[in-house]
């Protein structure tokens, strides 16, 4: 049986991490857009056909750095999302257990 104190902690944690999670989601969207920006900047400085410029942009150090930043942002955000989902699931299980107890089952 999940203790009520554990649920209070879960609810408090969900509340306390809401802003951080929103910031993380924003950072993921920013880094995703930055990938496109870096690609465009890298392509604009190259000569040749579109395919050649695109290949050079993808191979650039600047694009690699943008990819690493995107990967890190997604990993951090997905970790927080998974933890938040686990806290929400704990609350739902407690609700179900509490309802069962009230019914005397």
DSSP file (Angstrom, degrees, kcal/mol; ACC not computed):
  #  RESIDUE AA STRUCTURE BP1 BP2  ACC     N-H-->O    O-->H-N    N-H-->O    O-->H-N    TCO  KAPPA ALPHA  PHI   PSI    X-CA   Y-CA   Z-CA
    1    1 A X              0   0    0      0, 0.0     2,-0.3     0, 0.0    93,-0.1   0.000 360.0 360.0 360.0 132.2    0.0    0.0    0.0
    2    2 A X        -     0   0    0     88,-0.1     2,-0.2    91,-0.1     5,-0.0  -0.617 360.0-124.9 -78.7 132.7    1.3    3.4   -1.0
    3    3 A X    >>  -     0   0    0     -2,-0.3     4,-1.4     1,-0.1     3,-0.6  -0.493  10.1-125.9 -81.7 148.4    1.5    5.8    2.0
    4    4 A X  H 3> S+     0   0    0      1,-0.2     4,-2.4     2,-0.2     5,-0.2   0.832 110.4  60.6 -60.8 -34.0   -0.2    9.2    1.9
    5    5 A X  H 3> S+     0   0    0      1,-0.2     4,-2.0     2,-0.2    -1,-0.2   0.879 102.3  52.5 -61.7 -37.7    3.1   10.9    2.8
    6    6 A X  H <> S+     0   0    0     -3,-0.6     4,-2.1     2,-0.2    -1,-0.2   0.876 109.0  49.8 -64.8 -37.7    4.6    9.5   -0.4
    7    7 A X  H  X S+     0   0    0     -4,-1.4     4,-2.8     2,-0.2     5,-0.2   0.899 107.8  52.9 -69.0 -41.0    1.7   10.9   -2.4
    8    8 A X  H  X S+     0   0    0     -4,-2.4     4,-2.5     1,-0.2    -2,-0.2   0.910 110.1  48.8 -60.5 -41.1    2.1   14.3   -0.8
    9    9 A X  H  X S+     0   0    0     -4,-2.0     4,-2.7     2,-0.2    -2,-0.2   0.909 111.2  50.1 -63.7 -41.6    5.8   14.2   -1.8
   10   10 A X  H  X S+     0   0    0     -4,-2.1     4,-2.5     2,-0.2    -2,-0.2   0.921 112.2  46.6 -63.6 -44.3    4.9   13.2   -5.4
   11   11 A X  H  X S+     0   0    0     -4,-2.8     4,-2.3     2,-0.2    -2,-0.2   0.927 113.7  48.6 -64.1 -44.9    2.3   16.0   -5.7
   12   12 A X  H  X S+     0   0    0     -4,-2.5     4,-3.0    -5,-0.2    -2,-0.2   0.915 111.9  49.6 -60.7 -43.0    4.8   18.6   -4.2
   13   13 A X  H  X S+     0   0    0     -4,-2.7     4,-1.8     2,-0.2    -2,-0.2   0.910 109.2  51.2 -64.9 -42.1    7.5   17.4   -6.6
   14   14 A X  H  X S+     0   0    0     -4,-2.5     4,-0.5     1,-0.2    -1,-0.2   0.924 114.2  44.6 -59.7 -43.6    5.2   17.6   -9.6
   15   15 A X  H >< S+     0   0    0     -4,-2.3     3,-0.9     1,-0.2     4,-0.4   0.934 113.8  49.4 -64.4 -45.9    4.3   21.2   -8.6
   16   16 A X  H 3< S+     0   0    0     -4,-3.0     4,-0.3     1,-0.2    -1,-0.2   0.732 114.1  45.0 -69.8 -22.7    7.9   22.1   -7.9
   17   17 A X  H 3X S+     0   0    0     -4,-1.8     4,-2.7    -5,-0.2    -1,-0.2   0.424  84.3  95.0-101.2   1.1    9.2   20.8  -11.2
   18   18 A X  H <X S+     0   0    0     -3,-0.9     4,-2.2    -4,-0.5     5,-0.2   0.927  88.5  44.0 -60.0 -46.6    6.6   22.2  -13.5
   19   19 A X  H  > S+     0   0    0     -4,-0.4     4,-2.5     2,-0.2    -1,-0.2   0.915 113.7  50.5 -65.6 -42.4    8.6   25.3  -14.4
   20   20 A X  H  > S+     0   0    0     -4,-0.3     4,-2.4     1,-0.2    -1,-0.2   0.905 110.7  49.7 -62.4 -40.8   11.8   23.4  -14.8
   21   21 A X  H  X S+     0   0    0     -4,-2.7     4,-2.5     2,-0.2    -1,-0.2   0.915 110.3  50.2 -65.0 -42.3   10.0   20.9  -17.1
   22   22 A X  H  X S+     0   0    0     -4,-2.2     4,-2.2    -5,-0.2    -2,-0.2   0.902 110.6  49.9 -61.0 -41.2    8.5   23.8  -19.2
   23   23 A X  H  X S+     0   0    0     -4,-2.5     4,-2.2     2,-0.2    -2,-0.2   0.905 109.9  50.9 -63.6 -41.9   12.0   25.4  -19.5
   24   24 A X  H  X S+     0   0    0     -4,-2.4     4,-2.3     2,-0.2    -2,-0.2   0.918 108.8  50.9 -62.4 -43.8   13.4   22.0  -20.6
   25   25 A X  H  X S+     0   0    0     -4,-2.5     4,-2.1     1,-0.2    -1,-0.2   0.912 110.6  49.8 -60.2 -42.1   10.7   21.6  -23.3
   26   26 A X  H  X S+     0   0    0     -4,-2.2     4,-2.4     1,-0.2    -1,-0.2   0.892 109.1  51.8 -62.5 -39.2   11.5   25.1  -24.5
   27   27 A X  H  X S+     0   0    0     -4,-2.2     4,-2.8     2,-0.2     5,-0.2   0.883 107.4  52.6 -66.5 -38.3   15.2   24.3  -24.6
   28   28 A X  H  X S+     0   0    0     -4,-2.3     4,-2.1     2,-0.2    -1,-0.2   0.940 111.1  46.7 -61.2 -46.6   14.5   21.2  -26.7
   29   29 A X  H  X S+     0   0    0     -4,-2.1     4,-2.2     1,-0.2    -2,-0.2   0.893 112.6  50.6 -64.4 -39.1   12.5   23.2  -29.2
   30   30 A X  H  X S+     0   0    0     -4,-2.4     4,-2.5     2,-0.2    -2,-0.2   0.943 111.2  46.9 -62.2 -48.2   15.2   25.9  -29.3
   31   31 A X  H  X S+     0   0    0     -4,-2.8     4,-1.5     1,-0.2    39,-0.2   0.845 110.5  53.5 -67.2 -31.6   18.0   23.4  -30.0
   32   32 A X  H  X S+     0   0    0     -4,-2.1     4,-1.2    -5,-0.2    -1,-0.2   0.930 111.9  44.3 -65.5 -44.9   15.9   21.7  -32.7
   33   33 A X  H  X S+     0   0    0     -4,-2.2     4,-2.0     1,-0.2    -2,-0.2   0.864 108.6  58.9 -65.5 -35.5   15.4   25.0  -34.4
   34   34 A X  H  X S+     0   0    0     -4,-2.5     4,-3.1     1,-0.2     5,-0.2   0.838  97.5  60.3 -65.2 -32.2   19.1   25.8  -34.0
   35   35 A X  H  X S+     0   0    0     -4,-1.5     4,-2.3     1,-0.2    -1,-0.2   0.937 107.6  45.0 -57.7 -46.1   20.0   22.6  -35.9
   36   36 A X  H  X S+     0   0    0     -4,-1.2     4,-2.4     2,-0.2    -2,-0.2   0.895 113.5  50.5 -65.5 -39.4   18.2   24.0  -38.9
   37   37 A X  H  X S+     0   0    0     -4,-2.0     4,-2.7     2,-0.2    -2,-0.2   0.930 110.5  48.1 -63.2 -46.9   19.8   27.4  -38.4
   38   38 A X  H  X S+     0   0    0     -4,-3.1     4,-2.8     1,-0.2     5,-0.2   0.909 111.1  51.6 -62.3 -42.0   23.3   25.9  -38.2
   39   39 A X  H  X S+     0   0    0     -4,-2.3     4,-2.6    -5,-0.2    -1,-0.2   0.938 111.1  47.5 -60.0 -46.5   22.7   23.9  -41.3
   40   40 A X  H  X S+     0   0    0     -4,-2.4     4,-2.1     2,-0.2    -2,-0.2   0.917 113.2  47.9 -62.4 -43.4   21.5   26.9  -43.2
   41   41 A X  H  X S+     0   0    0     -4,-2.7     4,-0.9     1,-0.2    -1,-0.2   0.915 113.2  47.8 -63.4 -42.5   24.5   29.0  -42.0
   42   42 A X  H  < S+     0   0    0     -4,-2.8     3,-0.4     1,-0.2    -2,-0.2   0.883 112.5  49.1 -66.8 -38.1   26.9   26.2  -42.9
   43   43 A X  H >< S+     0   0    0     -4,-2.6     3,-1.5    -5,-0.2    -1,-0.2   0.868 104.5  59.3 -67.9 -35.6   25.3   25.8  -46.3
   44   44 A X  H 3< S+     0   0    0     -4,-2.1    -1,-0.2     1,-0.3    -2,-0.2   0.764 103.2  52.4 -68.1 -23.1   25.4   29.5  -47.1
   45   45 A X  T 3< S+     0   0    0     -4,-0.9    -1,-0.3    -3,-0.4     2,-0.3   0.389  99.0  82.0 -91.5   3.8   29.2   29.6  -46.7
   46   46 A X    <   -     0   0    0     -3,-1.5     2,-0.3    -4,-0.1     7,-0.1  -0.699  66.1-139.7-109.9 159.3   29.9   26.7  -49.1
   47   47 A X        +     0   0    0     -2,-0.3     2,-0.2     5,-0.1    -2,-0.1  -0.821  57.4  53.7-112.7 157.7   30.1   26.5  -52.9
   48   48 A X  S    S-     0   0    0     -2,-0.3    -2,-0.1     4,-0.1     0, 0.0  -0.667  90.4 -27.6 117.1-173.1   28.7   23.8  -55.1
   49   49 A X     >  -     0   0    0     -2,-0.2     4,-2.7     1,-0.1     5,-0.3  -0.164  65.8 -99.6 -72.2 170.0   25.4   22.2  -55.7
   50   50 A X  H  > S+     0   0    0      1,-0.2     4,-2.7     2,-0.2     5,-0.2   0.915 123.0  50.6 -58.4 -45.2   22.7   21.9  -53.0
   51   51 A X  H  > S+     0   0    0      1,-0.2     4,-2.4     2,-0.2    -1,-0.2   0.895 111.8  47.2 -61.3 -41.3   23.7   18.3  -52.2
   52   52 A X  H  > S+     0   0    0      2,-0.2     4,-2.2     1,-0.2    -1,-0.2   0.908 114.0  46.7 -67.4 -42.3   27.3   19.1  -51.9
   53   53 A X  H  X S+     0   0    0     -4,-2.7     4,-2.2     2,-0.2    -2,-0.2   0.886 112.9  50.1 -67.4 -38.0   26.6   22.1  -49.6
   54   54 A X  H  X S+     0   0    0     -4,-2.7     4,-2.6    -5,-0.3     5,-0.2   0.930 110.4  49.3 -65.8 -44.6   24.2   20.1  -47.5
   55   55 A X  H  X S+     0   0    0     -4,-2.4     4,-1.6     1,-0.2    -2,-0.2   0.908 112.0  49.0 -60.4 -42.1   26.7   17.3  -47.1
   56   56 A X  H  X S+     0   0    0     -4,-2.2     4,-0.5     2,-0.2    -1,-0.2   0.891 110.6  50.9 -64.9 -38.9   29.4   19.8  -46.1
   57   57 A X  H >< S+     0   0    0     -4,-2.2     3,-1.1     1,-0.2     6,-0.4   0.935 110.4  48.3 -64.2 -45.9   26.9   21.4  -43.6
   58   58 A X  H 3< S+     0   0    0     -4,-2.6    -1,-0.2     1,-0.3    -2,-0.2   0.817 112.5  50.1 -63.2 -30.4   26.1   18.1  -42.0
   59   59 A X  H 3< S+     0   0    0     -4,-1.6    -1,-0.3    -5,-0.2    -2,-0.2   0.517  89.5 111.2 -85.7  -5.2   29.8   17.2  -41.7
   60   60 A X  S <X S-     0   0    0     -3,-1.1     4,-1.9    -4,-0.5     5,-0.1  -0.292  74.0-127.0 -74.1 154.3   30.7   20.5  -40.1
   61   61 A X  H  > S+     0   0    0      1,-0.2     4,-2.6     2,-0.2     5,-0.2   0.857 110.3  57.9 -64.2 -36.7   31.9   20.9  -36.5
   62   62 A X  H  > S+     0   0    0      1,-0.2     4,-2.0     2,-0.2    -1,-0.2   0.903 107.4  46.6 -63.2 -40.7   29.2   23.5  -35.9
   63   63 A X  H  > S+     0   0    0     -6,-0.4     4,-2.3     2,-0.2    -1,-0.2   0.896 110.8  52.5 -68.5 -39.6   26.4   21.1  -36.9
   64   64 A X  H  X S+     0   0    0     -4,-1.9     4,-2.3     2,-0.2    -2,-0.2   0.924 109.5  49.3 -60.2 -44.3   28.0   18.3  -34.8
   65   65 A X  H  X S+     0   0    0     -4,-2.6     4,-2.3     1,-0.2    -1,-0.2   0.907 110.4  50.5 -62.1 -41.8   28.0   20.7  -31.8
   66   66 A X  H  X S+     0   0    0     -4,-2.0     4,-2.1     1,-0.2    -1,-0.2   0.877 109.9  51.1 -64.0 -37.3   24.3   21.6  -32.4
   67   67 A X  H  X S+     0   0    0     -4,-2.3     4,-2.8     2,-0.2    -2,-0.2   0.901 109.0  50.3 -65.6 -41.1   23.4   17.9  -32.6
   68   68 A X  H  X S+     0   0    0     -4,-2.3     4,-2.5     2,-0.2    -2,-0.2   0.917 111.0  49.0 -63.6 -43.0   25.2   17.3  -29.3
   69   69 A X  H  X S+     0   0    0     -4,-2.3     4,-2.3     2,-0.2    -1,-0.2   0.899 112.3  48.7 -62.7 -40.4   23.3   20.1  -27.7
   70   70 A X  H  X S+     0   0    0     -4,-2.1     4,-2.7   -39,-0.2     5,-0.2   0.931 110.9  50.1 -64.5 -46.2   20.0   18.8  -29.1
   71   71 A X  H  X S+     0   0    0     -4,-2.8     4,-2.6     1,-0.2    -2,-0.2   0.924 112.4  47.2 -57.7 -46.3   20.7   15.3  -27.8
   72   72 A X  H  X S+     0   0    0     -4,-2.5     4,-2.4     2,-0.2    -1,-0.2   0.896 111.9  49.9 -64.6 -40.8   21.5   16.5  -24.4
   73   73 A X  H  X S+     0   0    0     -4,-2.3     4,-2.4     2,-0.2   -45,-0.2   0.920 113.1  46.3 -64.3 -43.7   18.4   18.7  -24.2
   74   74 A X  H  X S+     0   0    0     -4,-2.7     4,-3.0     2,-0.2     5,-0.3   0.920 112.4  50.5 -65.3 -43.6   16.2   15.8  -25.3
   75   75 A X  H  X S+     0   0    0     -4,-2.6     4,-2.0    -5,-0.2    -2,-0.2   0.924 112.9  45.9 -61.0 -44.9   17.8   13.4  -22.9
   76   76 A X  H  X S+     0   0    0     -4,-2.4     4,-2.1     2,-0.2    -1,-0.2   0.926 116.0  45.5 -64.1 -45.1   17.3   15.8  -20.0
   77   77 A X  H  X S+     0   0    0     -4,-2.4     4,-2.7     1,-0.2    -2,-0.2   0.910 112.7  49.5 -67.0 -42.6   13.8   16.6  -20.9
   78   78 A X  H  X S+     0   0    0     -4,-3.0     4,-2.5     2,-0.2    -1,-0.2   0.852 109.3  52.9 -67.3 -33.7   12.8   13.0  -21.5
   79   79 A X  H  X S+     0   0    0     -4,-2.0     4,-2.2    -5,-0.3    -1,-0.2   0.937 111.8  45.5 -63.9 -46.3   14.3   12.0  -18.1
   80   80 A X  H  X S+     0   0    0     -4,-2.1     4,-2.5     2,-0.2    -2,-0.2   0.905 112.3  51.8 -63.2 -41.1   12.2   14.7  -16.4
   81   81 A X  H  X S+     0   0    0     -4,-2.7     4,-2.6     1,-0.2    -2,-0.2   0.923 110.0  48.8 -61.8 -44.0    9.1   13.6  -18.3
   82   82 A X  H  X S+     0   0    0     -4,-2.5     4,-2.1     1,-0.2    -1,-0.2   0.899 111.9  48.7 -64.0 -40.7    9.6   10.0  -17.3
   83   83 A X  H  X S+     0   0    0     -4,-2.2     4,-2.1     2,-0.2    -1,-0.2   0.897 111.8  49.5 -65.4 -39.7   10.0   10.9  -13.7
   84   84 A X  H  X S+     0   0    0     -4,-2.5     4,-2.4     2,-0.2    -2,-0.2   0.903 110.4  50.3 -66.1 -40.6    6.9   13.1  -13.8
   85   85 A X  H  X S+     0   0    0     -4,-2.6     4,-2.4     2,-0.2    -2,-0.2   0.889 109.0  52.1 -63.7 -38.1    4.9   10.3  -15.4
   86   86 A X  H  X S+     0   0    0     -4,-2.1     4,-2.2     2,-0.2    -2,-0.2   0.906 109.8  48.7 -64.7 -40.9    6.1    7.9  -12.6
   87   87 A X  H  X S+     0   0    0     -4,-2.1     4,-1.9     2,-0.2    -2,-0.2   0.911 112.0  48.9 -64.6 -41.4    5.0   10.4   -9.9
   88   88 A X  H  X S+     0   0    0     -4,-2.4     4,-2.2     1,-0.2    -2,-0.2   0.886 110.4  51.0 -65.2 -37.8    1.6   10.8  -11.6
   89   89 A X  H  X S+     0   0    0     -4,-2.4     4,-2.6     2,-0.2    -1,-0.2   0.896 106.9  54.0 -66.1 -39.7    1.3    7.0  -11.9
   90   90 A X  H  X S+     0   0    0     -4,-2.2     4,-2.2     1,-0.2    -1,-0.2   0.911 109.2  49.0 -59.4 -42.1    2.1    6.6   -8.2
   91   91 A X  H  X S+     0   0    0     -4,-1.9     4,-2.4     2,-0.2    -2,-0.2   0.915 111.0  49.6 -63.9 -43.3   -0.7    9.1   -7.4
   92   92 A X  H  X S+     0   0    0     -4,-2.2     4,-2.2     2,-0.2    -2,-0.2   0.897 110.2  49.9 -64.8 -40.6   -3.2    7.2   -9.6
   93   93 A X  H  X S+     0   0    0     -4,-2.6     4,-2.7     2,-0.2    -1,-0.2   0.923 110.6  50.6 -63.3 -43.2   -2.3    3.8   -8.0
   94   94 A X  H  X S+     0   0    0     -4,-2.2     4,-3.1     1,-0.2     5,-0.2   0.916 108.7  52.0 -60.7 -43.0   -2.8    5.4   -4.6
   95   95 A X  H  X S+     0   0    0     -4,-2.4     4,-2.3     1,-0.2    -1,-0.2   0.920 111.0  47.6 -58.5 -43.8   -6.2    6.8   -5.7
   96   96 A X  H  X S+     0   0    0     -4,-2.2     4,-2.1     2,-0.2    -2,-0.2   0.919 113.2  47.3 -64.7 -43.5   -7.2    3.3   -6.8
   97   97 A X  H  X S+     0   0    0     -4,-2.7     4,-2.2     1,-0.2    -2,-0.2   0.908 112.1  50.4 -63.9 -41.5   -6.0    1.7   -3.6
   98   98 A X  H  X S+     0   0    0     -4,-3.1     4,-2.2     1,-0.2    -2,-0.2   0.890 110.2  49.8 -65.1 -38.9   -7.8    4.4   -1.5
   99   99 A X  H  X S+     0   0    0     -4,-2.3     4,-1.6    -5,-0.2    -1,-0.2   0.889 110.2  50.8 -67.2 -38.3  -11.1    3.8   -3.5
  100  100 A X  H  X>S+     0   0    0     -4,-2.1     5,-2.1     1,-0.2     4,-0.6   0.898 109.9  49.9 -65.1 -40.1  -10.8    0.1   -2.9
  101  101 A X  H ><5S+     0   0    0     -4,-2.2     3,-1.0     1,-0.2    -2,-0.2   0.908 108.0  52.9 -64.7 -41.9  -10.3    0.6    0.8
  102  102 A X  H 3<5S+     0   0    0     -4,-2.2    -1,-0.2     1,-0.3    -2,-0.2   0.847 108.5  50.7 -63.4 -32.0  -13.3    2.9    1.0
  103  103 A X  H 3<5S-     0   0    0     -4,-1.6    -1,-0.3    -5,-0.2    -2,-0.2   0.585 112.0-123.7 -81.9  -8.7  -15.4    0.2   -0.6
  104  104 A X  T <<5       0   0    0     -3,-1.0    -3,-0.2    -4,-0.6    -2,-0.1   0.751 360.0 360.0  76.1  24.6  -14.2   -2.4    1.8
  105  105 A X      <       0   0    0     -5,-2.1    -4,-0.2     0, 0.0    -5,-0.1   0.461 360.0 360.0 -88.3 360.0  -12.9   -4.7   -0.9
